[in-house]
Amino acid sequence: MNTLAADSTVGNPVANMAIFALFVVITLFVVIRAGRRKSDATEFFTGGRGFTGPQNGIAIAGDYLSAASFLGIAGAIAVYGYDGFLYSIGFLVAWLVALLLVAELLRNTGKFTMADVLSFRLKQRPVRLAAATSTLTVSLFYLLAQMAGAGGLVALLLDVNGRFGQSIVIAVVGVLMIAYVLIGGMRGTTWVQIIKAVLLISGAAVMTLMVLAKFGLDFSSILGSAQTAITGSANEAVASRDVLAPGAQYGGSTMSKINLISLGIALVLGTAGLPHVLMRFYTVPTAKEARRSVVWAIALIGAFYLFTLALGYGAAAIVGPDRILAAAGGQNAAAPLLAFELGGVLLLGVISAVAFATILAVVAGLTITASTSFAHDVYASVLKRHKVTEDEQVRVSRITAVVLGIAAIALGILANGQNVAFLVALAFAVAAAANLPTIVYSLYWPRFNTRGALWSMYGGLISTILLIVFSPAVSGSKTAMLPNADFAWFPLANPGIVSIPLAFILGIVGTLTAKDDPDPGIGAELEVRSLTGVGAEKAVAH
């Protein structure tokens, strides 16, 4: 197995840049065409609710299959085997929770954002402010992961070495993201996501077939070769792993196993609380189309995650763990390096452009979701008390998108080099703790009230962030965001096992200790609307 020094060039940087540029030109053209429509609030925030279930399902897959899915999971499987595939399982199973618990009901009850649903029978201003705070926080965590993926990927492909050069790359991604949102709104962003989903799933399918063909369509042979390559690693820690059995990453100590359970809880429950996923349910005309879109998304996402199994083990067998870990981008370089081995410069350029498209599409979706939440929930509803025009909301949303883009660039530079699948798992933990309990209680518990919502949302949000800050993910280890510091008193890298049950409990305690009971008439109206869709297009404020 040949090795690759950390500063080696993969493929032809000029060819890679040309394919990148071609994709950017095509998607900008699509965004500009989509942005020609009149940008009222419904058009800018939800694309005019003009997408069909299949179209929205493909866009959801494009939104969901992020850099974590393509770069992070493939890398985790290549280096840790079975334990890396647990990310795929968690991300996929999560969609069953979203389909069964929230998709149709949210579409029936909401207008633009998650806060529209929560504030329907609760006090308007405090609940909207809490929901917007949660949405902005989750979006920033997710943006951080995508930006980190962008830095590692482009550093590998364009031979950009050093933190300064990678920081420039992250800044360019941020500027393009802002341009997509400002020009195209939700309609332009959705079409970019559809294009990207088709390219990503097709590219992964082609690479999977090439890997299988290389081993005579014998998947067992791929697994055996991957384990042989791992055993032959020059790194003793890597060479001792059994990548065909559980435990390579989360085995050994009891604390490591608890960390796995915590990660799994966050992954499975997080999707149903992700603001940029929830907002996609509002881009279709009916609840039936929302349900169809989720079914389409599950099929596409499930197929893709099966491909990651072949890509990850294929990268271990063909490229080798030492070469992957030595490359710029570390684990995140597994899929691009595999593409280079299978198809040379051309396939590498195409697959890398697809990965770049993945990052751009996801960050654009996150940005428009967060900016919409601020403009609609904070500016229009809390600050202006609904005395605001739709044009003003759109303008504030665009300004917020610029501010968020700048913040994402700064955070992405800080997180550069981290495994993007792991960073996304942290965003899932925040979403599951801060959003999911309140959504579930609002839709299914008539007694639920404002205090319960605020305790659950703020309690889940604050506890998750505090535990992340004082976890090994931030300090106390060589792979932490701050490797030279050590203030990690919380032993788990993912806090889901603590913060998510805590948020559910706080929602119950807050509700039962409050003196004000919600209006049963409004509760009954919400139930009818959530189940039938009657009145879904009316204003949700009360």
C-alpha positions as CSV (number, residue, x, y, z in Angstrom):
1,M,0.0,0.0,0.0
2,N,1.5,3.3,-1.1
3,T,1.5,6.2,1.3
4,L,0.6,9.9,0.7
5,A,2.3,12.7,2.5
6,A,0.2,15.3,4.1
7,D,1.2,17.9,1.5
8,S,0.7,15.7,-1.6
9,T,-1.6,16.9,-4.4
10,V,-4.6,14.8,-5.3
11,G,-5.4,14.9,-8.9
12,N,-5.0,18.1,-10.9
13,P,-5.9,21.3,-9.0
14,V,-6.5,23.2,-12.3
15,A,-9.0,20.5,-13.5
16,N,-10.6,20.4,-10.1
17,M,-11.0,24.2,-10.0
18,A,-12.5,24.1,-13.5
19,I,-15.2,21.6,-12.6
20,F,-15.9,23.5,-9.4
21,A,-16.3,26.7,-11.4
22,L,-18.6,25.0,-13.9
23,F,-20.9,23.9,-11.2
24,V,-21.0,27.3,-9.5
25,V,-21.9,29.0,-12.8
26,I,-24.7,26.5,-13.6
27,T,-26.2,26.8,-10.1
28,L,-26.0,30.6,-10.1
29,F,-27.8,30.6,-13.4
30,V,-30.6,28.5,-11.9
31,V,-30.8,30.6,-8.8
32,I,-30.9,33.9,-10.9
33,R,-33.7,32.4,-13.1
34,A,-35.6,31.3,-10.0
35,G,-35.1,34.7,-8.3
36,R,-36.9,36.6,-11.1
37,R,-40.3,36.0,-9.5
38,K,-41.8,38.7,-7.3
39,S,-40.3,38.1,-3.8
40,D,-43.3,38.4,-1.4
41,A,-43.0,36.6,1.9
42,T,-44.6,33.3,0.7
43,E,-42.4,33.2,-2.4
44,F,-39.1,34.1,-0.6
45,F,-39.7,31.9,2.5
46,T,-41.5,28.8,1.0
47,G,-41.0,29.0,-2.8
48,G,-44.7,29.9,-3.2
49,R,-45.6,26.4,-1.9
50,G,-45.4,25.3,-5.5
51,F,-43.3,22.1,-5.2
52,T,-44.7,18.7,-5.7
53,G,-44.2,15.8,-3.2
54,P,-41.5,14.1,-5.3
55,Q,-39.7,17.4,-6.0
56,N,-39.7,18.3,-2.3
57,G,-38.6,14.8,-1.4
58,I,-35.6,15.1,-3.7
59,A,-34.9,18.5,-2.2
60,I,-35.2,17.1,1.3
61,A,-32.6,14.5,0.4
62,G,-30.5,17.3,-1.0
63,D,-30.9,19.2,2.2
64,Y,-30.3,16.2,4.5
65,L,-27.4,14.5,2.7
66,S,-24.8,16.9,3.8
67,A,-21.0,16.9,3.8
68,A,-21.4,14.8,6.9
69,S,-23.2,12.1,4.9
70,F,-20.8,12.0,2.0
71,L,-17.4,12.9,3.5
72,G,-17.8,12.3,7.2
73,I,-19.6,8.9,7.1
74,A,-17.5,7.5,4.3
75,G,-14.4,8.5,6.2
76,A,-15.7,7.1,9.5
77,I,-16.4,3.8,7.9
78,A,-13.0,3.7,6.2
79,V,-11.2,4.2,9.5
80,Y,-13.6,2.7,12.1
81,G,-15.7,0.3,10.0
82,Y,-18.9,-0.9,11.7
83,D,-19.0,1.9,14.2
84,G,-18.8,4.5,11.4
85,F,-21.8,3.0,9.7
86,L,-23.8,3.6,12.9
87,Y,-24.1,7.3,11.8
88,S,-25.9,6.1,8.6
89,I,-28.3,3.9,10.6
90,G,-29.1,6.7,13.0
91,F,-29.6,9.4,10.3
92,L,-31.9,7.0,8.3
93,V,-34.0,5.7,11.2
94,A,-34.5,9.3,12.3
95,W,-36.7,9.9,9.2
96,L,-39.3,7.4,10.5
97,V,-39.7,9.6,13.6
98,A,-40.1,12.7,11.4
99,L,-42.7,10.9,9.2
100,L,-44.8,9.4,12.0
101,L,-44.7,12.2,14.5
102,V,-44.4,15.6,12.8
103,A,-44.3,15.9,9.0
104,E,-48.0,16.0,8.2
105,L,-49.2,17.7,11.4
106,L,-46.6,20.5,11.0
107,R,-47.7,21.2,7.4
108,N,-51.3,21.3,8.5
109,T,-50.8,23.7,11.4
110,G,-47.9,26.0,10.3
111,K,-47.4,28.9,7.9
112,F,-43.7,29.6,7.6
113,T,-41.7,28.4,10.6
114,M,-41.8,26.0,13.6
115,A,-42.7,28.9,15.9
116,D,-46.0,29.4,14.0
117,V,-47.1,26.0,15.3
118,L,-45.8,26.5,18.8
119,S,-47.3,29.9,19.3
120,F,-50.8,28.9,18.0
121,R,-52.1,28.2,21.5
122,L,-49.3,29.5,23.6
123,K,-48.2,33.1,24.4
124,Q,-47.0,34.6,21.1
125,R,-43.9,36.7,22.0
126,P,-41.9,34.5,24.5
127,V,-42.5,31.3,22.5
128,R,-41.5,32.9,19.2
129,L,-38.4,34.4,20.7
130,A,-37.4,31.0,22.2
131,A,-38.1,29.2,18.9
132,A,-36.1,31.7,16.9
133,T,-33.2,31.4,19.4
134,S,-33.2,27.7,19.1
135,T,-33.5,27.8,15.3
136,L,-30.5,30.2,15.0
137,T,-28.4,28.1,17.3
138,V,-29.0,24.8,15.6
139,S,-28.4,26.4,12.2
140,L,-25.1,27.8,13.3
141,F,-24.0,24.4,14.7
142,Y,-24.9,22.8,11.4
143,L,-23.3,25.5,9.3
144,L,-20.1,25.0,11.3
145,A,-20.0,21.4,10.2
146,Q,-20.5,22.2,6.6
147,M,-17.9,24.9,6.6
148,A,-15.4,22.6,8.2
149,G,-16.1,20.0,5.5
150,A,-15.6,22.7,2.8
151,G,-12.2,23.7,4.2
152,G,-10.9,20.1,4.2
153,L,-12.3,19.1,0.9
154,V,-11.1,22.1,-1.1
155,A,-7.7,22.0,0.7
156,L,-7.2,18.4,-0.6
157,L,-8.3,19.1,-4.1
158,L,-6.7,22.5,-4.8
159,D,-3.5,21.8,-2.9
160,V,-4.3,24.5,-0.4
161,N,-2.1,23.8,2.6
162,G,-2.0,25.7,5.9
163,R,-4.8,27.1,8.0
164,F,-4.8,30.5,6.3
165,G,-5.3,29.1,2.8
166,Q,-8.2,26.8,4.1
167,S,-9.7,29.8,5.9
168,I,-9.8,31.6,2.5
169,V,-11.6,28.7,1.0
170,I,-14.2,28.7,3.8
171,A,-14.8,32.4,3.3
172,V,-15.4,31.8,-0.4
173,V,-18.0,29.1,0.4
174,G,-19.7,31.5,2.8
175,V,-19.9,34.3,0.2
176,L,-21.4,31.9,-2.4
177,M,-23.9,30.7,0.2
178,I,-25.0,34.3,0.9
179,A,-25.4,35.0,-2.8
180,Y,-27.6,31.9,-3.4
181,V,-30.0,33.0,-0.6
182,L,-30.1,36.7,-1.5
183,I,-30.7,36.1,-5.2
184,G,-33.0,33.0,-5.3
185,G,-34.7,32.8,-1.9
186,M,-36.3,29.4,-1.1
187,R,-37.2,28.6,-4.7
188,G,-33.7,29.1,-6.0
189,T,-32.2,27.2,-2.9
190,T,-34.6,24.3,-3.5
191,W,-33.6,23.9,-7.1
192,V,-30.0,23.9,-6.2
193,Q,-30.8,21.2,-3.6
194,I,-32.6,19.1,-6.2
195,I,-29.7,19.4,-8.7
196,K,-27.3,18.5,-6.0
197,A,-29.3,15.5,-4.7
198,V,-29.5,14.0,-8.2
199,L,-25.7,14.5,-8.7
200,L,-24.7,13.2,-5.3
201,I,-26.9,10.0,-5.3
202,S,-25.9,9.3,-8.9
203,G,-22.2,9.9,-8.2
204,A,-22.3,7.6,-5.1
205,A,-24.1,4.9,-7.1
206,V,-21.5,5.0,-9.9
207,M,-18.6,4.8,-7.4
208,T,-20.3,2.0,-5.6
209,L,-20.7,0.0,-8.8
210,M,-17.0,0.7,-9.6
211,V,-15.9,-0.6,-6.2
212,L,-18.0,-3.7,-6.5
213,A,-16.7,-4.3,-10.0
214,K,-13.1,-4.0,-8.8
215,F,-13.8,-6.9,-6.3
216,G,-15.9,-9.1,-8.7
217,L,-19.2,-8.0,-7.3
218,D,-18.2,-9.8,-4.1
219,F,-19.0,-7.5,-1.1
220,S,-17.4,-10.0,1.3
221,S,-14.1,-9.6,-0.6
222,I,-14.3,-5.8,0.0
223,L,-14.8,-6.4,3.7
224,G,-11.9,-8.8,3.9
225,S,-9.6,-6.5,2.0
226,A,-10.6,-3.5,4.2
227,Q,-9.7,-5.5,7.3
228,T,-6.4,-6.5,5.8
229,A,-5.6,-2.9,4.9
230,I,-6.4,-1.8,8.5
231,T,-4.3,-4.5,10.0
232,G,-1.4,-3.5,7.8
233,S,-1.5,0.1,9.0
234,A,1.7,1.7,10.2
235,N,-0.4,3.3,13.0
236,E,-0.6,0.8,15.9
237,A,-3.9,2.2,17.1
238,V,-5.4,1.8,13.7
239,A,-3.8,-1.7,13.1
240,S,-5.4,-3.1,16.2
241,R,-9.0,-2.4,15.1
242,D,-11.5,-5.0,14.0
243,V,-13.5,-2.9,11.5
244,L,-16.0,-5.8,10.8
245,A,-17.3,-5.9,14.4
246,P,-18.7,-3.3,16.8
247,G,-16.3,-1.5,19.1
248,A,-13.5,0.0,16.9
249,Q,-14.6,3.5,17.9
250,Y,-17.1,3.0,20.7
251,G,-16.0,-0.2,22.3
252,G,-13.8,-0.8,25.3
253,S,-14.8,1.3,28.3
254,T,-18.3,1.6,29.7
255,M,-18.1,5.3,29.2
256,S,-17.4,4.8,25.5
257,K,-20.5,2.6,25.2
258,I,-22.6,5.2,26.9
259,N,-21.3,7.7,24.5
260,L,-22.5,5.5,21.6
261,I,-26.0,5.3,23.1
262,S,-26.0,9.1,23.6
263,L,-25.0,9.6,20.0
264,G,-27.7,7.2,18.8
265,I,-30.4,9.0,20.7
266,A,-29.3,12.4,19.3
267,L,-29.2,11.1,15.7
268,V,-32.6,9.3,15.8
269,L,-34.5,12.2,17.6
270,G,-32.6,15.1,16.1
271,T,-34.0,15.1,12.5
272,A,-37.6,15.8,13.7
273,G,-36.3,18.9,15.4
274,L,-34.0,20.3,12.6
275,P,-35.4,23.7,11.6
276,H,-34.2,23.5,8.0
277,V,-35.8,20.1,7.5
278,L,-39.1,21.1,9.2
279,M,-39.3,24.2,7.0
280,R,-39.3,22.0,3.9
281,F,-42.7,20.7,4.8
282,Y,-44.1,24.2,4.2
283,T,-42.9,24.4,0.6
284,V,-45.6,21.9,-0.7
285,P,-49.3,22.9,-1.2
286,T,-50.9,20.2,1.0
287,A,-50.3,17.8,3.9
288,K,-50.6,14.9,1.5
289,E,-47.7,16.2,-0.6
290,A,-45.7,16.7,2.7
291,R,-46.3,13.0,3.5
292,R,-45.3,12.0,-0.1
293,S,-42.2,14.1,0.1
294,V,-41.0,12.3,3.2
295,V,-41.6,8.9,1.7
296,W,-39.5,10.0,-1.4
297,A,-36.8,11.3,0.9
298,I,-36.6,8.1,3.0
299,A,-36.2,6.0,-0.2
300,L,-33.5,8.2,-1.6
301,I,-31.6,8.7,1.7
302,G,-31.8,5.0,2.4
303,A,-30.3,4.1,-0.9
304,F,-27.5,6.6,-0.4
305,Y,-26.6,5.3,3.0
306,L,-26.3,1.8,1.6
307,F,-23.8,3.2,-0.9
308,T,-21.7,4.8,2.0
309,L,-21.1,1.2,3.3
310,A,-19.5,0.2,0.0
311,L,-17.7,3.6,-0.3
312,G,-16.3,3.5,3.2
313,Y,-15.0,-0.1,3.2
314,G,-13.9,0.4,-0.4
315,A,-11.8,3.4,0.6
316,A,-10.2,1.4,3.4
317,A,-9.4,-1.5,1.0
318,I,-8.3,0.5,-2.1
319,V,-6.8,3.7,-0.6
320,G,-5.8,2.5,2.9
321,P,-6.2,4.1,6.3
322,D,-2.7,5.6,6.4
323,R,-3.1,7.5,3.2
324,I,-6.6,8.8,4.2
325,L,-5.4,10.0,7.6
326,A,-2.3,11.7,6.2
327,A,-4.2,13.6,3.5
328,A,-5.4,17.2,4.0
329,G,-8.9,16.9,5.5
330,G,-8.1,13.6,7.3
331,Q,-11.0,11.2,7.5
332,N,-13.1,13.5,5.3
333,A,-10.7,12.8,2.4
334,A,-11.7,9.1,2.1
335,A,-14.4,9.5,-0.6
336,P,-12.4,12.0,-2.9
337,L,-9.3,9.8,-2.6
338,L,-11.3,6.7,-3.5
339,A,-12.7,8.6,-6.6
340,F,-9.2,9.4,-7.7
341,E,-8.1,5.7,-7.4
342,L,-11.1,4.5,-9.3
343,G,-11.4,7.1,-12.1
344,G,-8.4,9.4,-12.0
345,V,-8.5,13.2,-12.3
346,L,-11.9,13.3,-14.1
347,L,-13.9,11.2,-11.6
348,L,-12.2,13.0,-8.7
349,G,-13.1,16.4,-10.1
350,V,-16.7,15.4,-10.7
351,I,-17.2,13.7,-7.3
352,S,-15.5,16.6,-5.6
353,A,-17.7,19.1,-7.4
354,V,-20.6,17.1,-6.2
355,A,-19.3,17.2,-2.6
356,F,-18.8,21.0,-3.0
357,A,-22.3,21.3,-4.4
358,T,-23.5,19.3,-1.3
359,I,-21.9,21.9,1.0
360,L,-23.2,24.9,-0.9
361,A,-26.8,23.6,-1.1
362,V,-27.0,22.6,2.6
363,V,-25.6,25.9,3.9
364,A,-27.9,27.8,1.6
365,G,-30.9,25.9,3.0
366,L,-29.7,26.4,6.6
367,T,-29.2,30.1,6.0
368,I,-32.6,30.8,4.6
369,T,-34.2,28.9,7.4
370,A,-32.4,30.8,10.1
371,S,-32.9,34.2,8.4
372,T,-36.6,33.4,7.9
373,S,-37.1,32.6,11.5
374,F,-35.4,35.8,12.7
375,A,-37.4,38.0,10.2
376,H,-40.8,36.3,10.8
377,D,-40.6,35.3,14.4
378,V,-38.4,38.0,16.0
379,Y,-38.6,41.1,13.8
380,A,-42.2,40.9,12.6
381,S,-43.9,39.1,15.5
382,V,-41.9,40.2,18.6
383,L,-40.4,43.5,17.8
384,K,-43.0,44.9,15.4
385,R,-46.0,43.0,16.8
386,H,-47.2,42.0,13.3
387,K,-47.3,45.7,12.2
388,V,-44.9,45.0,9.3
389,T,-45.2,44.6,5.5
390,E,-44.1,41.4,3.7
391,D,-41.4,43.4,1.9
392,E,-39.9,44.4,5.2
393,Q,-39.8,40.8,6.4
394,V,-38.0,39.8,3.2
395,R,-35.5,42.6,3.5
396,V,-34.7,41.8,7.2
397,S,-34.4,38.1,6.2
398,R,-31.8,39.0,3.6
399,I,-29.8,41.2,6.0
400,T,-29.9,38.4,8.6
401,A,-28.6,36.0,5.9
402,V,-25.5,38.2,5.5
403,V,-24.8,38.3,9.2
404,L,-25.3,34.6,9.6
405,G,-22.9,34.0,6.7
406,I,-20.2,36.0,8.3
407,A,-20.7,34.1,11.6
408,A,-20.6,30.8,9.8
409,I,-17.4,31.7,8.2
410,A,-15.8,32.5,11.5
411,L,-17.0,29.4,13.2
412,G,-16.1,27.2,10.2
413,I,-12.5,28.4,10.4
414,L,-12.4,27.5,14.1
415,A,-13.8,24.0,13.5
416,N,-11.7,23.3,10.4
417,G,-10.2,19.7,10.6
418,Q,-12.9,18.1,12.7
419,N,-14.9,15.1,11.4
420,V,-18.0,16.6,9.9
421,A,-20.3,13.7,10.8
422,F,-19.4,14.2,14.4
423,L,-20.0,18.0,14.2
424,V,-23.4,17.4,12.7
425,A,-24.2,14.9,15.5
426,L,-23.8,17.8,17.9
427,A,-26.3,19.9,15.9
428,F,-28.7,17.0,16.1
429,A,-28.3,16.9,19.9
430,V,-29.2,20.5,20.1
431,A,-32.2,20.1,17.8
432,A,-33.5,17.1,19.6
433,A,-33.2,18.7,23.1
434,A,-34.3,22.2,22.2
435,N,-37.1,21.6,19.6
436,L,-38.5,18.1,19.6
437,P,-40.0,17.9,23.1
438,T,-41.9,21.2,22.6
439,I,-43.1,20.2,19.1
440,V,-44.4,16.8,20.4
441,Y,-46.0,18.3,23.4
442,S,-47.7,21.1,21.4
443,L,-49.1,18.6,18.9
444,Y,-50.2,15.8,21.3
445,W,-50.7,17.2,24.8
446,P,-53.7,19.5,25.3
447,R,-52.6,20.5,28.8
448,F,-49.2,21.8,27.5
449,N,-48.7,25.5,28.2
450,T,-46.3,28.4,27.7
451,R,-44.1,27.8,30.8
452,G,-43.6,24.2,29.8
453,A,-42.6,25.3,26.3
454,L,-40.1,27.9,27.6
455,W,-38.6,25.6,30.2
456,S,-38.2,22.8,27.7
457,M,-36.7,24.9,24.9
458,Y,-34.4,27.0,26.9
459,G,-33.5,24.1,29.3
460,G,-32.7,21.8,26.4
461,L,-30.8,24.4,24.5
462,I,-28.7,25.7,27.4
463,S,-27.9,22.2,28.9
464,T,-26.9,20.8,25.5
465,I,-24.6,23.7,24.7
466,L,-23.0,23.8,28.2
467,L,-22.3,20.0,28.1
468,I,-20.8,20.3,24.6
469,V,-18.5,23.2,25.7
470,F,-17.3,21.2,28.7
471,S,-17.0,17.9,26.7
472,P,-14.0,16.2,25.1
473,A,-15.3,17.5,21.7
474,V,-14.1,21.0,22.6
475,S,-11.0,20.5,24.8
476,G,-8.8,17.9,26.5
477,S,-7.8,15.8,23.5
478,K,-5.7,16.0,20.4
479,T,-8.8,15.8,18.2
480,A,-10.7,18.5,20.1
481,M,-11.5,21.9,18.7
482,L,-9.1,23.5,21.2
483,P,-6.4,20.8,21.5
484,N,-4.1,22.8,23.7
485,A,-6.8,23.5,26.4
486,D,-8.4,21.2,28.9
487,F,-11.7,22.1,30.6
488,A,-13.6,18.9,29.8
489,W,-15.3,17.8,33.0
490,F,-18.2,16.2,31.2
491,P,-17.1,12.8,29.9
492,L,-19.3,12.3,26.9
493,A,-18.6,13.8,23.5
494,N,-22.3,13.9,22.6
495,P,-24.6,15.1,25.5
496,G,-27.9,13.7,24.0
497,I,-28.4,11.0,26.7
498,V,-28.6,13.7,29.4
499,S,-30.0,16.8,27.7
500,I,-32.8,15.3,25.6
501,P,-34.6,13.5,28.6
502,L,-33.9,16.6,30.7
503,A,-35.8,18.8,28.1
504,F,-38.8,16.4,28.1
505,I,-38.9,16.4,31.9
506,L,-38.6,20.2,32.0
507,G,-41.6,20.5,29.6
508,I,-43.7,18.3,32.0
509,V,-42.6,20.1,35.2
510,G,-43.0,23.6,33.7
511,T,-46.5,22.7,32.5
512,L,-47.7,21.2,35.7
513,T,-46.3,24.0,37.9
514,A,-47.9,26.8,35.9
515,K,-51.2,28.3,37.1
516,D,-52.4,29.3,33.6
517,D,-54.2,26.7,31.6
518,P,-54.4,26.9,27.8
519,D,-57.7,27.8,26.2
520,P,-59.4,24.4,25.5
521,G,-61.1,26.0,22.4
522,I,-57.8,26.9,20.8
523,G,-56.4,23.5,21.7
524,A,-59.3,21.8,20.0
525,E,-58.9,24.1,16.9
526,L,-55.2,23.1,16.8
527,E,-56.1,19.4,16.9
528,V,-58.6,19.7,14.1
529,R,-56.2,21.7,12.0
530,S,-53.3,19.4,12.6
531,L,-55.4,16.3,11.6
532,T,-57.4,17.8,8.7
533,G,-55.6,20.9,7.4
534,V,-58.7,23.0,7.7
535,G,-57.7,26.6,8.1
536,A,-54.0,25.9,7.5
537,E,-53.6,29.0,5.3
538,K,-55.0,31.4,7.8
539,A,-52.7,33.5,10.0
540,V,-51.6,31.6,13.0
541,A,-51.3,34.4,15.4
542,H,-54.0,34.8,18.0
